[in-house]
Amino acid sequence: MSVEPQKPQTKRDKATAQRRGKILEAAVMCFLENGYHQTGVRDIAARAGVSLGNLYNHFPGKHDVLVEIAALERAELAPYIALLAKPGPARAIFEKFLAGYAAYLAKPENAILTIEITSEAIRKPDIGELFLVNHAELVAALAAILARGVEEGAFRTDLDAQEAAQLVIELIEASAYRSVLSKGPKRKILANLKNFVLAALVGK
């Protein structure tokens, strides 16, 4: 997951955004290396090279850092949601999404961070709600392209687009995590994923 500060309007805003970005980047690295619960605000401040007081000026606590990371996840999902909304043959767009999103999730840093955040989201409703909103938007965009594919005759006519979209996302996530955990041939795992999903959608 990349951390890029928002474009500020003034020099002061720019400096603030850079410090926030630096702190968020440090937090992500700490979560990846040590886990969310094993990371303290002092660890994040030390990694970012800022004082504890400076960190608290930007984030009241570690929980608030995670809230900001949820917003970053939304930004990272945006290109995939935009891809699904493009005009063109539904099946071709779907296959491009499937390959791109699976490859994105299969990056070790993304897989590990997602697992860390998901475990915390289960415990904290506000964190969970943020990530559920992101997830719901992605599923809705995928359901729309699947429904379009049904209309175009590219996918089976009895397909429940919403349910299928949810299952496809879950399969992508599970395959990506397996490729990281098993350290197996990622290309083969993702190729098998594509074959399995298309067989289910096309019905042939």
C-alpha positions as CSV (number, residue, x, y, z in Angstrom):
1,M,0.0,0.0,0.0
2,S,1.5,3.3,-1.1
3,V,1.2,6.4,1.1
4,E,0.9,9.7,-0.8
5,P,-0.1,12.9,1.0
6,Q,-3.0,14.9,-0.5
7,K,-2.1,17.9,-2.6
8,P,-2.0,20.9,-0.2
9,Q,-2.8,24.6,-0.9
10,T,-0.1,26.4,1.1
11,K,3.5,25.7,2.2
12,R,2.2,25.0,5.7
13,D,-0.4,22.6,4.4
14,K,2.3,21.0,2.3
15,A,4.6,20.5,5.3
16,T,1.7,19.1,7.4
17,A,0.8,16.7,4.7
18,Q,4.3,15.5,4.3
19,R,4.6,14.8,8.0
20,R,1.3,13.0,8.1
21,G,2.4,10.9,5.1
22,K,5.7,10.1,6.8
23,I,4.0,9.0,9.9
24,L,1.5,6.9,8.0
25,E,4.3,5.3,6.0
26,A,6.2,4.5,9.2
27,A,3.0,3.0,10.7
28,V,2.4,0.8,7.7
29,M,6.0,-0.5,7.9
30,C,5.7,-1.2,11.6
31,F,2.4,-3.0,11.1
32,L,4.0,-5.1,8.4
33,E,7.1,-6.0,10.4
34,N,5.7,-6.4,13.9
35,G,1.9,-6.6,13.6
36,Y,-0.7,-4.0,14.6
37,H,-1.0,-5.0,18.2
38,Q,2.7,-5.4,18.7
39,T,3.2,-1.8,17.4
40,G,3.0,1.1,19.8
41,V,2.8,4.8,19.0
42,R,6.4,5.2,20.2
43,D,7.5,2.7,17.6
44,I,5.7,4.6,14.9
45,A,7.2,7.9,16.0
46,A,10.7,6.5,16.1
47,R,10.3,4.9,12.7
48,A,9.0,8.2,11.3
49,G,11.8,10.2,13.0
50,V,9.3,12.5,14.8
51,S,8.7,13.2,18.5
52,L,5.8,11.6,20.2
53,G,4.2,15.0,20.7
54,N,4.5,15.7,17.0
55,L,2.8,12.4,16.2
56,Y,0.0,13.2,18.6
57,N,-0.5,16.6,16.8
58,H,-1.5,14.6,13.7
59,F,-3.1,11.5,15.2
60,P,-4.6,11.2,18.7
61,G,-3.6,7.5,18.7
62,K,-2.8,4.3,16.8
63,H,-6.5,3.8,16.2
64,D,-6.7,7.1,14.3
65,V,-3.8,6.0,12.1
66,L,-5.7,2.9,11.1
67,V,-8.7,5.1,10.2
68,E,-6.5,7.1,7.9
69,I,-5.2,3.9,6.3
70,A,-8.8,2.9,5.5
71,A,-9.0,6.1,3.5
72,L,-5.7,5.2,1.7
73,E,-7.2,1.8,0.8
74,R,-10.2,3.6,-0.8
75,A,-7.7,5.5,-3.0
76,E,-5.9,2.3,-3.9
77,L,-9.2,0.6,-5.0
78,A,-10.2,3.6,-7.1
79,P,-8.4,2.5,-10.3
80,Y,-10.0,-0.9,-10.1
81,I,-13.5,0.6,-9.6
82,A,-12.8,3.0,-12.5
83,L,-11.7,0.1,-14.7
84,L,-15.0,-1.8,-14.1
85,A,-17.0,1.3,-15.1
86,K,-15.2,1.6,-18.5
87,P,-17.1,1.0,-21.7
88,G,-16.3,-2.0,-23.8
89,P,-16.9,-5.8,-23.8
90,A,-17.8,-6.8,-20.3
91,R,-15.8,-10.1,-20.3
92,A,-12.6,-8.3,-21.5
93,I,-12.9,-5.7,-18.8
94,F,-13.7,-8.4,-16.2
95,E,-10.6,-10.4,-17.1
96,K,-8.4,-7.3,-16.9
97,F,-9.8,-6.5,-13.5
98,L,-9.4,-10.1,-12.3
99,A,-5.7,-10.2,-13.3
100,G,-4.9,-6.7,-12.0
101,Y,-6.7,-6.9,-8.6
102,A,-5.3,-10.4,-7.9
103,A,-1.8,-9.3,-8.7
104,Y,-2.2,-6.2,-6.4
105,L,-3.5,-8.3,-3.5
106,A,-0.8,-11.0,-4.0
107,K,1.9,-8.5,-3.2
108,P,3.2,-9.7,0.2
109,E,3.0,-6.2,1.8
110,N,-0.7,-5.8,0.7
111,A,-1.7,-9.3,1.9
112,I,-0.1,-8.9,5.3
113,L,-1.5,-5.4,5.9
114,T,-4.9,-6.5,4.8
115,I,-4.9,-9.4,7.3
116,E,-3.7,-7.1,10.1
117,I,-6.3,-4.5,9.4
118,T,-9.1,-7.1,9.0
119,S,-8.4,-8.6,12.4
120,E,-8.7,-5.2,14.0
121,A,-11.8,-4.3,11.9
122,I,-13.6,-7.3,13.5
123,R,-12.9,-5.9,17.0
124,K,-13.6,-2.2,16.2
125,P,-16.9,-1.4,14.6
126,D,-15.9,2.0,13.3
127,I,-12.8,0.5,11.5
128,G,-14.9,-2.3,10.2
129,E,-17.5,0.0,8.8
130,L,-14.9,2.0,6.9
131,F,-13.5,-1.1,5.2
132,L,-16.9,-2.5,4.6
133,V,-17.9,0.7,2.7
134,N,-14.7,0.3,0.5
135,H,-15.5,-3.4,0.0
136,A,-19.2,-2.7,-0.9
137,E,-18.3,-0.2,-3.5
138,L,-15.9,-2.6,-5.2
139,V,-18.5,-5.4,-5.1
140,A,-21.1,-3.1,-6.6
141,A,-18.8,-2.1,-9.4
142,L,-18.0,-5.7,-10.1
143,A,-21.7,-6.7,-10.0
144,A,-22.5,-4.1,-12.6
145,I,-19.9,-5.4,-15.1
146,L,-21.1,-9.0,-14.5
147,A,-24.7,-7.9,-15.1
148,R,-23.6,-6.2,-18.3
149,G,-21.8,-9.4,-19.3
150,V,-25.1,-11.4,-18.8
151,E,-26.9,-8.9,-21.1
152,E,-24.1,-9.2,-23.7
153,G,-24.3,-13.0,-23.6
154,A,-20.8,-13.3,-22.2
155,F,-21.9,-14.9,-18.9
156,R,-24.5,-17.5,-18.0
157,T,-28.1,-16.1,-17.9
158,D,-28.9,-17.5,-14.5
159,L,-26.0,-15.6,-12.9
160,D,-26.9,-13.6,-9.7
161,A,-24.5,-10.7,-10.4
162,Q,-24.4,-9.4,-6.8
163,E,-23.7,-12.8,-5.2
164,A,-21.2,-13.7,-7.9
165,A,-19.3,-10.5,-7.4
166,Q,-19.1,-11.1,-3.7
167,L,-17.8,-14.7,-4.3
168,V,-15.3,-13.5,-6.9
169,I,-13.8,-11.0,-4.6
170,E,-13.5,-13.6,-1.8
171,L,-11.8,-16.0,-4.2
172,I,-9.4,-13.4,-5.4
173,E,-8.5,-12.5,-1.8
174,A,-8.1,-16.1,-0.7
175,S,-5.9,-17.0,-3.7
176,A,-3.8,-14.0,-3.2
177,Y,-3.2,-14.8,0.5
178,R,-2.4,-18.4,-0.4
179,S,0.2,-17.3,-2.9
180,V,1.9,-15.3,-0.2
181,L,1.6,-17.9,2.6
182,S,2.7,-20.8,0.5
183,K,5.3,-18.9,-1.4
184,G,4.3,-21.0,-4.3
185,P,4.3,-20.1,-8.0
186,K,2.1,-17.0,-8.0
187,R,1.6,-17.1,-11.8
188,K,0.2,-20.6,-11.6
189,I,-2.1,-19.8,-8.7
190,L,-3.5,-16.7,-10.4
191,A,-3.9,-18.6,-13.7
192,N,-5.9,-21.4,-12.0
193,L,-8.0,-18.7,-10.3
194,K,-8.8,-17.2,-13.7
195,N,-9.7,-20.5,-15.2
196,F,-11.9,-21.5,-12.3
197,V,-13.8,-18.1,-12.1
198,L,-14.4,-18.0,-15.8
199,A,-15.7,-21.6,-15.9
200,A,-18.2,-20.6,-13.1
201,L,-19.3,-17.4,-14.9
202,V,-19.5,-18.8,-18.4
203,G,-20.9,-22.2,-17.4
204,K,-18.8,-24.1,-20.0
